[in-house]
Amino acid sequence: MRCDLLVVGAGPAGCAAAVAARRAAGGLAVTVVDAAHFPREKLCGGAITGGGLRELELSGLALRVPHATATHAVLRAAGASLRVELPRPAAVVRRLEFDADLVAQARAAGADVIEGVRLEAVQGDLAMTGQGGIRFRVLVAADGVSGASRRALGLPAGRRVPLREAYVPAARQRDLVFDLDAGLPGYAWRFPCVEGGRSAETCGVYSSEQVGGLDDALARFAEREGMQGEGRPGRSSIRLFEAGGPVGKGNAFLAGEALGVDALAGEGIRYALWSGRIAGRLAALGLSRGRSASLRAYRARLLASRSGILLELGARLAGRLYGPDPRWRSAAADRQVAEAIAALVSGEFPVRPVLGLLARLPAVVRAGGV
Protein backbone atom coordinates (compact mmCIF):
# COMPACT_ATOMS: atom_id res chain seq x y z
CA MET A 1 0.00 0.00 0.00
CA ARG A 2 1.19 3.53 -0.80
CA CYS A 3 0.15 7.04 0.13
CA ASP A 4 1.53 10.57 0.08
CA LEU A 5 0.84 11.38 3.71
CA LEU A 6 0.50 8.72 6.39
CA VAL A 7 -1.03 9.81 9.69
CA VAL A 8 -0.65 7.48 12.65
CA GLY A 9 -3.44 8.12 15.13
CA ALA A 10 -7.02 9.22 14.43
CA GLY A 11 -7.59 11.42 17.46
CA PRO A 12 -7.91 15.23 17.25
CA ALA A 13 -4.30 15.71 16.07
CA GLY A 14 -4.48 13.03 13.41
CA CYS A 15 -7.84 14.15 12.07
CA ALA A 16 -6.73 17.80 12.03
CA ALA A 17 -3.60 16.80 10.10
CA ALA A 18 -5.61 14.79 7.58
CA VAL A 19 -8.23 17.48 6.97
CA ALA A 20 -5.69 20.31 6.83
CA ALA A 21 -3.60 18.35 4.32
CA ARG A 22 -6.58 17.63 2.10
CA ARG A 23 -7.64 21.29 2.22
CA ALA A 24 -4.13 22.42 1.27
CA ALA A 25 -3.73 19.89 -1.58
CA GLY A 26 -6.95 18.23 -2.65
CA GLY A 27 -5.30 15.56 -4.77
CA LEU A 28 -3.08 14.32 -1.95
CA ALA A 29 -3.46 10.66 -0.97
CA VAL A 30 -3.88 10.75 2.81
CA THR A 31 -4.11 7.57 4.88
CA VAL A 32 -4.88 7.56 8.60
CA VAL A 33 -4.37 4.43 10.70
CA ASP A 34 -5.34 3.87 14.32
CA ALA A 35 -5.02 0.85 16.57
CA ALA A 36 -8.51 1.44 17.98
CA HIS A 37 -11.97 1.05 16.53
CA PHE A 38 -14.19 4.12 16.82
CA PRO A 39 -16.10 5.09 18.83
CA ARG A 40 -13.61 4.46 21.62
CA GLU A 41 -13.34 5.97 25.07
CA LYS A 42 -10.38 8.05 26.21
CA LEU A 43 -9.78 9.38 29.71
CA CYS A 44 -9.86 13.16 29.38
CA GLY A 45 -11.60 16.06 31.07
CA GLY A 46 -12.89 16.89 27.59
CA ALA A 47 -12.68 20.68 27.91
CA ILE A 48 -12.15 22.52 24.64
CA THR A 49 -11.25 26.07 25.63
CA GLY A 50 -11.96 29.14 23.54
CA GLY A 51 -8.47 28.77 22.10
CA GLY A 52 -9.25 25.14 21.29
CA LEU A 53 -12.47 26.04 19.50
CA ARG A 54 -10.48 28.52 17.42
CA GLU A 55 -8.00 25.77 16.51
CA LEU A 56 -10.88 23.45 15.62
CA GLU A 57 -12.19 26.00 13.14
CA LEU A 58 -8.74 26.71 11.69
CA SER A 59 -8.30 22.96 11.15
CA GLY A 60 -11.43 22.81 8.98
CA LEU A 61 -13.31 20.79 11.59
CA ALA A 62 -16.61 21.48 13.35
CA LEU A 63 -18.00 20.77 16.80
CA ARG A 64 -21.04 18.62 15.99
CA VAL A 65 -21.53 16.50 19.11
CA PRO A 66 -23.47 17.23 22.32
CA HIS A 67 -21.45 19.35 24.70
CA ALA A 68 -21.71 21.48 27.81
CA THR A 69 -20.83 25.17 27.63
CA ALA A 70 -18.85 26.87 30.41
CA THR A 71 -18.70 30.65 30.55
CA HIS A 72 -16.78 30.92 33.85
CA ALA A 73 -13.85 29.30 35.59
CA VAL A 74 -13.36 28.88 39.32
CA LEU A 75 -9.78 28.96 40.57
CA ARG A 76 -9.19 27.73 44.11
CA ALA A 77 -5.87 28.32 45.86
CA ALA A 78 -4.64 28.88 49.43
CA GLY A 79 -8.16 28.37 50.78
CA ALA A 80 -9.63 31.10 48.58
CA SER A 81 -12.01 30.65 45.63
CA LEU A 82 -12.28 33.10 42.73
CA ARG A 83 -14.86 32.88 39.94
CA VAL A 84 -13.86 34.70 36.76
CA GLU A 85 -15.46 35.04 33.36
CA LEU A 86 -13.77 33.29 30.45
CA PRO A 87 -13.15 35.74 27.59
CA ARG A 88 -14.28 32.95 25.29
CA PRO A 89 -16.67 30.22 26.52
CA ALA A 90 -15.37 26.66 26.61
CA ALA A 91 -17.10 23.51 25.39
CA VAL A 92 -16.83 20.21 27.24
CA VAL A 93 -17.25 17.03 25.22
CA ARG A 94 -17.19 13.31 25.81
CA ARG A 95 -14.24 11.92 23.85
CA LEU A 96 -16.22 8.80 22.92
CA GLU A 97 -18.47 10.95 20.73
CA PHE A 98 -16.09 13.76 19.80
CA ASP A 99 -13.25 11.63 18.42
CA ALA A 100 -15.61 9.39 16.46
CA ASP A 101 -17.16 12.42 14.80
CA LEU A 102 -13.73 13.83 13.91
CA VAL A 103 -12.96 10.52 12.18
CA ALA A 104 -16.19 10.92 10.19
CA GLN A 105 -15.17 14.45 9.19
CA ALA A 106 -11.71 13.26 8.11
CA ARG A 107 -13.31 10.61 5.90
CA ALA A 108 -15.68 13.19 4.43
CA ALA A 109 -12.65 15.34 3.56
CA GLY A 110 -11.24 12.50 1.45
CA ALA A 111 -8.83 10.81 3.88
CA ASP A 112 -8.70 7.02 3.99
CA VAL A 113 -9.12 6.11 7.67
CA ILE A 114 -8.25 2.53 8.59
CA GLU A 115 -9.22 1.39 12.07
CA GLY A 116 -7.77 -1.48 14.08
CA VAL A 117 -4.29 -1.11 12.56
CA ARG A 118 -1.37 -0.79 14.95
CA LEU A 119 2.01 0.71 13.99
CA GLU A 120 4.86 -1.70 14.70
CA ALA A 121 7.96 -0.16 13.13
CA VAL A 122 9.21 2.55 10.76
CA GLN A 123 11.97 1.74 8.31
CA GLY A 124 12.80 4.76 6.16
CA ASP A 125 9.65 5.49 4.15
CA LEU A 126 7.98 2.20 5.11
CA ALA A 127 5.63 1.88 8.06
CA MET A 128 5.16 -1.68 9.24
CA THR A 129 1.71 -2.35 10.67
CA GLY A 130 -0.22 -5.36 11.87
CA GLN A 131 -1.82 -5.55 8.41
CA GLY A 132 1.30 -5.07 6.30
CA GLY A 133 3.56 -2.28 5.12
CA ILE A 134 2.55 1.21 4.01
CA ARG A 135 4.87 3.33 1.87
CA PHE A 136 4.66 7.06 2.54
CA ARG A 137 6.36 10.29 1.58
CA VAL A 138 5.68 12.11 4.86
CA LEU A 139 4.47 10.72 8.17
CA VAL A 140 2.59 12.55 10.93
CA ALA A 141 2.93 10.71 14.23
CA ALA A 142 -0.18 11.55 16.25
CA ASP A 143 -0.79 8.37 18.22
CA GLY A 144 -0.72 9.85 21.71
CA VAL A 145 1.11 8.96 24.88
CA SER A 146 0.79 5.18 24.51
CA GLY A 147 1.42 4.96 20.77
CA ALA A 148 4.46 3.33 19.19
CA SER A 149 5.51 6.13 16.85
CA ARG A 150 8.14 7.82 19.03
CA ARG A 151 9.76 4.49 19.79
CA ALA A 152 9.56 3.42 16.16
CA LEU A 153 11.30 6.66 15.13
CA GLY A 154 14.03 6.18 17.74
CA LEU A 155 12.92 9.19 19.80
CA PRO A 156 12.92 9.37 23.62
CA ALA A 157 9.66 8.64 25.41
CA GLY A 158 9.48 12.18 26.80
CA ARG A 159 8.12 13.40 30.10
CA ARG A 160 5.03 11.46 31.16
CA VAL A 161 2.90 12.40 34.15
CA PRO A 162 -0.15 10.73 35.75
CA LEU A 163 -3.83 11.53 35.43
CA ARG A 164 -6.90 10.21 37.24
CA GLU A 165 -10.50 10.81 36.26
CA ALA A 166 -14.00 9.79 37.33
CA TYR A 167 -17.26 10.32 35.48
CA VAL A 168 -20.13 11.52 37.67
CA PRO A 169 -23.63 10.86 36.27
CA ALA A 170 -25.11 14.02 37.83
CA ALA A 171 -24.29 17.70 37.43
CA ARG A 172 -24.09 20.12 40.33
CA GLN A 173 -22.38 23.09 38.67
CA ARG A 174 -21.61 24.55 35.22
CA ASP A 175 -18.16 26.11 35.67
CA LEU A 176 -14.66 24.84 34.93
CA VAL A 177 -13.30 24.31 38.46
CA PHE A 178 -9.53 24.17 39.00
CA ASP A 179 -8.53 23.39 42.61
CA LEU A 180 -4.86 23.97 43.40
CA ASP A 181 -5.35 22.87 47.02
CA ALA A 182 -5.55 19.16 46.12
CA GLY A 183 -2.18 18.42 47.75
CA LEU A 184 -0.16 17.62 44.63
CA PRO A 185 2.00 19.48 42.08
CA GLY A 186 -0.96 20.19 39.87
CA TYR A 187 -4.70 20.53 40.46
CA ALA A 188 -8.03 18.77 40.79
CA TRP A 189 -10.89 19.59 38.43
CA ARG A 190 -14.64 19.48 38.02
CA PHE A 191 -16.03 19.99 34.51
CA PRO A 192 -19.64 19.82 33.35
CA CYS A 193 -20.44 17.54 30.41
CA VAL A 194 -23.37 15.98 28.57
CA GLU A 195 -23.96 12.23 28.60
CA GLY A 196 -26.90 10.73 26.73
CA GLY A 197 -28.58 14.12 26.49
CA ARG A 198 -28.37 14.66 30.25
CA SER A 199 -26.13 16.97 32.28
CA ALA A 200 -23.24 15.23 34.05
CA GLU A 201 -19.72 15.98 35.30
CA THR A 202 -16.19 14.69 35.21
CA CYS A 203 -13.78 15.14 38.06
CA GLY A 204 -10.13 14.28 38.22
CA VAL A 205 -6.62 15.14 39.32
CA TYR A 206 -3.62 16.13 37.24
CA SER A 207 0.01 16.24 38.35
CA SER A 208 2.77 18.05 36.49
CA GLU A 209 5.29 15.70 38.11
CA GLN A 210 5.58 11.91 38.29
CA VAL A 211 4.28 11.38 41.83
CA GLY A 212 2.29 8.73 43.66
CA GLY A 213 -0.89 9.04 45.68
CA LEU A 214 -3.16 10.31 42.91
CA ASP A 215 -5.87 7.75 43.70
CA ASP A 216 -5.97 9.04 47.27
CA ALA A 217 -5.91 12.65 46.08
CA LEU A 218 -8.90 12.00 43.81
CA ALA A 219 -10.76 10.24 46.63
CA ARG A 220 -10.12 13.15 49.02
CA PHE A 221 -11.23 15.68 46.42
CA ALA A 222 -14.41 13.72 45.62
CA GLU A 223 -15.23 13.45 49.33
CA ARG A 224 -14.68 17.16 49.86
CA GLU A 225 -16.93 17.93 46.90
CA GLY A 226 -19.64 15.53 48.10
CA MET A 227 -19.12 13.14 45.18
CA GLN A 228 -17.55 10.16 46.96
CA GLY A 229 -18.76 6.74 45.82
CA GLU A 230 -19.87 8.10 42.44
CA GLY A 231 -18.44 7.71 38.99
CA ARG A 232 -16.16 5.29 37.19
CA PRO A 233 -12.55 6.09 38.19
CA GLY A 234 -9.85 5.52 35.62
CA ARG A 235 -6.08 5.83 35.39
CA SER A 236 -4.09 7.31 32.55
CA SER A 237 -1.05 9.44 31.80
CA ILE A 238 -0.16 12.31 29.50
CA ARG A 239 3.05 13.48 27.86
CA LEU A 240 4.04 17.09 28.58
CA PHE A 241 5.45 19.38 25.92
CA GLU A 242 9.15 20.02 26.44
CA ALA A 243 10.66 23.24 25.15
CA GLY A 244 13.53 22.34 22.86
CA GLY A 245 12.40 18.71 22.65
CA PRO A 246 12.07 16.78 19.38
CA VAL A 247 9.31 17.73 16.94
CA GLY A 248 9.98 14.79 14.65
CA LYS A 249 12.70 12.90 12.83
CA GLY A 250 13.60 12.66 9.16
CA ASN A 251 10.39 12.90 7.14
CA ALA A 252 8.15 12.44 10.19
CA PHE A 253 6.43 15.13 12.27
CA LEU A 254 5.21 14.66 15.86
CA ALA A 255 1.76 16.06 16.63
CA GLY A 256 -0.76 15.97 19.45
CA GLU A 257 0.19 14.07 22.56
CA ALA A 258 3.06 12.43 20.71
CA LEU A 259 4.50 15.97 20.74
CA GLY A 260 3.17 16.97 24.17
CA VAL A 261 0.40 18.85 25.99
CA ASP A 262 0.28 22.05 28.03
CA ALA A 263 2.04 21.62 31.39
CA LEU A 264 0.06 24.45 33.01
CA ALA A 265 -3.46 23.14 32.42
CA GLY A 266 -2.78 19.63 31.15
CA GLU A 267 -4.76 20.79 28.11
CA GLY A 268 -4.42 18.41 25.19
CA ILE A 269 -7.25 18.87 22.68
CA ARG A 270 -6.36 22.44 21.76
CA TYR A 271 -2.70 21.69 21.19
CA ALA A 272 -3.48 18.47 19.35
CA LEU A 273 -5.61 20.38 16.84
CA TRP A 274 -2.95 23.08 16.58
CA SER A 275 0.05 20.85 15.95
CA GLY A 276 -1.91 18.45 13.73
CA ARG A 277 -3.18 21.31 11.58
CA ILE A 278 0.30 22.80 11.13
CA ALA A 279 1.90 19.40 10.45
CA GLY A 280 -0.73 18.40 7.89
CA ARG A 281 -0.70 21.68 6.01
CA LEU A 282 3.09 21.95 5.97
CA ALA A 283 3.44 18.37 4.73
CA ALA A 284 0.84 18.88 2.02
CA LEU A 285 2.35 22.12 0.72
CA GLY A 286 5.80 20.55 0.65
CA LEU A 287 4.62 17.45 -1.18
CA SER A 288 2.65 19.47 -3.72
CA ARG A 289 5.86 21.35 -4.55
CA GLY A 290 8.04 18.25 -4.68
CA ARG A 291 9.86 19.05 -1.44
CA SER A 292 10.69 16.83 1.51
CA ALA A 293 9.51 17.43 5.05
CA SER A 294 11.37 20.16 6.92
CA LEU A 295 11.58 19.76 10.69
CA ARG A 296 13.19 23.20 10.94
CA ALA A 297 10.22 24.79 9.18
CA TYR A 298 7.79 22.78 11.33
CA ARG A 299 9.42 23.89 14.58
CA ALA A 300 9.45 27.51 13.38
CA ARG A 301 5.73 27.37 12.48
CA LEU A 302 4.85 25.86 15.84
CA LEU A 303 6.76 28.38 17.93
CA ALA A 304 5.67 31.41 15.90
CA SER A 305 1.96 30.65 16.23
CA ARG A 306 -0.44 31.91 18.89
CA SER A 307 -0.87 28.53 20.55
CA GLY A 308 2.86 27.87 20.34
CA ILE A 309 3.64 31.06 22.24
CA LEU A 310 1.14 30.13 24.94
CA LEU A 311 2.46 26.58 25.16
CA GLU A 312 6.01 27.81 25.81
CA LEU A 313 4.85 30.39 28.37
CA GLY A 314 2.54 27.91 30.06
CA ALA A 315 5.38 25.43 30.49
CA ARG A 316 7.47 28.08 32.25
CA LEU A 317 4.56 29.23 34.41
CA ALA A 318 3.67 25.67 35.49
CA GLY A 319 7.12 25.24 36.99
CA ARG A 320 6.44 28.23 39.25
CA LEU A 321 2.79 27.66 40.23
CA TYR A 322 3.23 23.94 40.89
CA GLY A 323 6.74 24.19 42.33
CA PRO A 324 7.84 23.76 45.97
CA ASP A 325 7.42 27.43 46.97
CA PRO A 326 3.85 27.70 48.37
CA ARG A 327 3.82 31.47 47.88
CA TRP A 328 3.55 31.04 44.13
CA ARG A 329 0.50 28.81 44.52
CA SER A 330 -1.14 31.21 46.94
CA ALA A 331 -0.52 34.00 44.42
CA ALA A 332 -3.10 32.32 42.18
CA ALA A 333 -5.75 33.54 44.63
CA ASP A 334 -5.11 37.11 43.40
CA ARG A 335 -7.98 38.19 41.13
CA GLN A 336 -5.74 39.78 38.50
CA VAL A 337 -3.74 36.57 38.35
CA ALA A 338 -6.91 34.48 38.02
CA GLU A 339 -8.23 36.71 35.24
CA ALA A 340 -4.92 36.50 33.40
CA ILE A 341 -4.99 32.69 33.61
CA ALA A 342 -8.57 32.73 32.27
CA ALA A 343 -7.37 34.85 29.35
CA LEU A 344 -4.50 32.44 28.76
CA VAL A 345 -6.67 29.34 28.52
CA SER A 346 -9.17 31.22 26.36
CA GLY A 347 -6.48 32.16 23.85
CA GLU A 348 -7.51 35.80 24.06
CA PHE A 349 -4.79 38.40 23.39
CA PRO A 350 -2.15 35.77 24.11
CA VAL A 351 1.04 37.69 24.80
CA ARG A 352 -0.16 40.71 26.77
CA PRO A 353 -2.13 38.94 29.55
CA VAL A 354 0.51 36.26 30.02
CA LEU A 355 3.37 38.75 30.21
CA GLY A 356 1.24 40.76 32.61
CA LEU A 357 0.69 37.62 34.66
CA LEU A 358 4.42 36.87 34.80
CA ALA A 359 5.09 40.46 35.85
CA ARG A 360 2.31 40.42 38.45
CA LEU A 361 3.21 37.15 40.19
CA PRO A 362 6.58 38.19 41.67
CA ALA A 363 5.01 41.23 43.30
CA VAL A 364 2.29 39.09 44.87
CA VAL A 365 4.86 36.55 46.04
CA ARG A 366 7.10 39.26 47.55
CA ALA A 367 4.09 40.53 49.46
CA GLY A 368 3.67 37.07 50.96
CA GLY A 369 0.68 36.02 48.90
CA VAL A 370 -2.91 37.03 49.68
Secondary structure in CASP SS format (residue, H / E / C, confidence):
PFRMAT SS
TARGET T0000
AUTHOR 0000-0000-0000
METHOD secondary structure of the structure
MODEL  1
M C 1.00
R E 1.00
C C 1.00
D C 1.00
L E 1.00
L E 1.00
V E 1.00
V E 1.00
G C 1.00
A C 1.00
G C 1.00
P H 1.00
A H 1.00
G H 1.00
C H 1.00
A H 1.00
A H 1.00
A H 1.00
V H 1.00
A H 1.00
A H 1.00
R H 1.00
R H 1.00
A H 1.00
A C 1.00
G C 1.00
G C 1.00
L C 1.00
A C 1.00
V E 1.00
T E 1.00
V E 1.00
V E 1.00
D E 1.00
A C 1.00
A C 1.00
H C 1.00
F C 1.00
P C 1.00
R C 1.00
E C 1.00
K C 1.00
L C 1.00
C C 1.00
G C 1.00
G C 1.00
A E 1.00
I E 1.00
T C 1.00
G H 1.00
G H 1.00
G H 1.00
L H 1.00
R H 1.00
E H 1.00
L H 1.00
E H 1.00
L H 1.00
S C 1.00
G C 1.00
L C 1.00
A C 1.00
L C 1.00
R C 1.00
V C 1.00
P C 1.00
H C 1.00
A E 1.00
T E 1.00
A E 1.00
T E 1.00
H E 1.00
A E 1.00
V E 1.00
L E 1.00
R E 1.00
A E 1.00
A C 1.00
G C 1.00
A E 1.00
S E 1.00
L E 1.00
R E 1.00
V E 1.00
E E 1.00
L E 1.00
P E 1.00
R E 1.00
P E 1.00
A E 1.00
A E 1.00
V E 1.00
V C 1.00
R C 1.00
R H 1.00
L H 1.00
E H 1.00
F H 1.00
D H 1.00
A H 1.00
D H 1.00
L H 1.00
V H 1.00
A H 1.00
Q H 1.00
A H 1.00
R H 1.00
A H 1.00
A C 1.00
G C 1.00
A C 1.00
D E 1.00
V E 1.00
I E 1.00
E E 1.00
G C 1.00
V C 1.00
R C 1.00
L E 1.00
E E 1.00
A E 1.00
V E 1.00
Q E 1.00
G C 1.00
D C 1.00
L E 1.00
A E 1.00
M E 1.00
T E 1.00
G C 1.00
Q C 1.00
G E 1.00
G E 1.00
I E 1.00
R E 1.00
F C 1.00
R C 1.00
V E 1.00
L E 1.00
V E 1.00
A E 1.00
A C 1.00
D C 1.00
G C 1.00
V C 1.00
S C 1.00
G C 1.00
A C 1.00
S H 1.00
R H 1.00
R H 1.00
A H 1.00
L C 1.00
G C 1.00
L C 1.00
P C 1.00
A C 1.00
G C 1.00
R E 1.00
R E 1.00
V E 1.00
P E 1.00
L E 1.00
R E 1.00
E E 1.00
A E 1.00
Y E 1.00
V E 1.00
P C 1.00
A C 1.00
A C 1.00
R C 1.00
Q C 1.00
R C 1.00
D C 1.00
L E 1.00
V E 1.00
F E 1.00
D E 1.00
L C 1.00
D C 1.00
A C 1.00
G C 1.00
L C 1.00
P C 1.00
G E 1.00
Y E 1.00
A E 1.00
W E 1.00
R E 1.00
F E 1.00
P E 1.00
C E 1.00
V E 1.00
E E 1.00
G C 1.00
G C 1.00
R E 1.00
S E 1.00
A E 1.00
E E 1.00
T E 1.00
C E 1.00
G E 1.00
V E 1.00
Y E 1.00
S E 1.00
S C 1.00
E C 1.00
Q C 1.00
V C 1.00
G C 1.00
G C 1.00
L H 1.00
D H 1.00
D H 1.00
A H 1.00
L H 1.00
A H 1.00
R H 1.00
F H 1.00
A H 1.00
E H 1.00
R H 1.00
E C 1.00
G C 1.00
M C 1.00
Q C 1.00
G C 1.00
E C 1.00
G C 1.00
R C 1.00
P C 1.00
G E 1.00
R E 1.00
S E 1.00
S E 1.00
I E 1.00
R E 1.00
L E 1.00
F C 1.00
E C 1.00
A C 1.00
G C 1.00
G C 1.00
P C 1.00
V C 1.00
G E 1.00
K E 1.00
G C 1.00
N C 1.00
A E 1.00
F E 1.00
L E 1.00
A C 1.00
G H 1.00
E H 1.00
A H 1.00
L C 1.00
G C 1.00
V E 1.00
D C 1.00
A C 1.00
L C 1.00
A C 1.00
G C 1.00
E C 1.00
G C 1.00
I H 1.00
R H 1.00
Y H 1.00
A H 1.00
L H 1.00
W H 1.00
S H 1.00
G H 1.00
R H 1.00
I H 1.00
A H 1.00
G H 1.00
R H 1.00
L H 1.00
A H 1.00
A H 1.00
L H 1.00
G H 1.00
L H 1.00
S H 1.00
R C 1.00
G C 1.00
R C 1.00
S C 1.00
A C 1.00
S C 1.00
L H 1.00
R H 1.00
A H 1.00
Y H 1.00
R H 1.00
A H 1.00
R H 1.00
L H 1.00
L H 1.00
A H 1.00
S C 1.00
R H 1.00
S H 1.00
G H 1.00
I H 1.00
L H 1.00
L H 1.00
E H 1.00
L H 1.00
G H 1.00
A H 1.00
R H 1.00
L H 1.00
A H 1.00
G H 1.00
R H 1.00
L H 1.00
Y C 1.00
G C 1.00
P C 1.00
D C 1.00
P H 1.00
R H 1.00
W H 1.00
R H 1.00
S H 1.00
A H 1.00
A C 1.00
A C 1.00
D C 1.00
R H 1.00
Q H 1.00
V H 1.00
A H 1.00
E H 1.00
A H 1.00
I H 1.00
A H 1.00
A H 1.00
L H 1.00
V H 1.00
S H 1.00
G C 1.00
E C 1.00
F C 1.00
P C 1.00
V H 1.00
R H 1.00
P H 1.00
V H 1.00
L H 1.00
G H 1.00
L H 1.00
L H 1.00
A H 1.00
R H 1.00
L H 1.00
P H 1.00
A H 1.00
V H 1.00
V H 1.00
R H 1.00
A C 1.00
G C 1.00
G C 1.00
V C 1.00
END
